[in-house]
Amino acid sequence: MKKIIVIAGDGIGKEVTASAVEVLKKVDAKFNIGLEFEDRDAGGTAYEKFGEPLPAETLDACKKADAVLFGAVGGKKWDTLPVHLRPEKALFGLRKGLGLFANLRPVKVYSPLIDGSPLKPELVEGADLLIVRELVGGIYFGERCESEFVDGVESAWDTEKYSVPEIERIAKLAFETAKIRRGKLTSVDKANVLASSRLWRRVVNELAKNFNDVELNHLYVDNCAMQLAVNPKQFDVIVTSNIFGDILSDEAAVIGGSIGLMPSASIGELTSLYEPIHGSAPDIAGKNIANPMGSILSAAMLLRYSLNNSDAAQAIESAVDKTLADGYRTADIFKDGFKKIGTDECTKIICDRI
Ligand code: NAD
């Protein structure tokens, strides 16, 4: 049996995660995977029940599982709580507790949705890339000072620091991911200015010797930001540091046109976690109008990366493709001339296509 911990969380997290579980049950029946699901709480929902956003038993269950399927956390109701009790703390706790060192964000432009992209159709048609972002190091976790005075002048500072093992770990994952995709890896840094980037580039080049079947190139982050807007089709896998990945992955996300469709994977030392990139969307929660595709495609990533089952992952991805090609649209991507569907109907239509 393969144990999946399901953390639906708050808001539309509950609806879209239920959809993803339904789809996983369908592929399980078809591919005989032997999935076992266990629900756990986190976020505002956990705070209401247990007085804390990430109960120890949730984290313990995740550590023992084969993978975690996560919805979203957060909501106005909990915005005034002290920082350590806020729903978002659950995510940081899971990242730390599971050692989630890499975030994988695929960006795919679906032909039927090409009009939703802010870029010209001819630029984005066929774009299909994956950003591998380092998640537990760099400037977000470096030494910092909120305020210091030197000769009466106030300063604040943060530090960007990467070690060889940290760079090797993320780069190895990126090379391996490129190998199972189209065999192209772009490493993004700022090696013309930053010492930490020069080490990054040296380590990536060294590792490349073990991956002769992957074509490697390097880009400075400013150039990469520009290239994503002018020619996103040139990319297969992009690997980069925590801060550069944070910015580039949000830029890349808009190429696809809709936040409701975007999945992600956070790869861990113990267990990996899969979640749509959107939040809990309190404005549409409980209305059966959320797009469940981001969560469903996250479930496909779970099958590919944690359970090594590309066939089952592909079956889900093809079913989503077909649903869009057949003209079905949830409210967020709806346009005149298409068939408007809710969350439940969308889930059923995708299941029927598996
Ligand atoms: P959001 O992603 O929840 O929503 C942004 C906009 O996109 C909203 O208008 C929403 O209705 C729409 N949207 C999002 N997902 C959609 C879907 N699947 N289908 C249709 N429309 C969708 O971001 P926000 O409004 O900035 O944040 C709301 C709450 O979520 C906050 O409490 C925030 O802290 C939290 N949040 C959580 C996560 C997470 O759990 N990983 C990530 C981001 C934000």
Residues whose N, C-alpha, C, O or C-beta is under 5 A from the ligand:
A	BS01	NAD	G71 A72 V73 G74 G75 G260 I277 H278 G279 S280 A281 P282 D283 I284 I289 A290 N291 D332
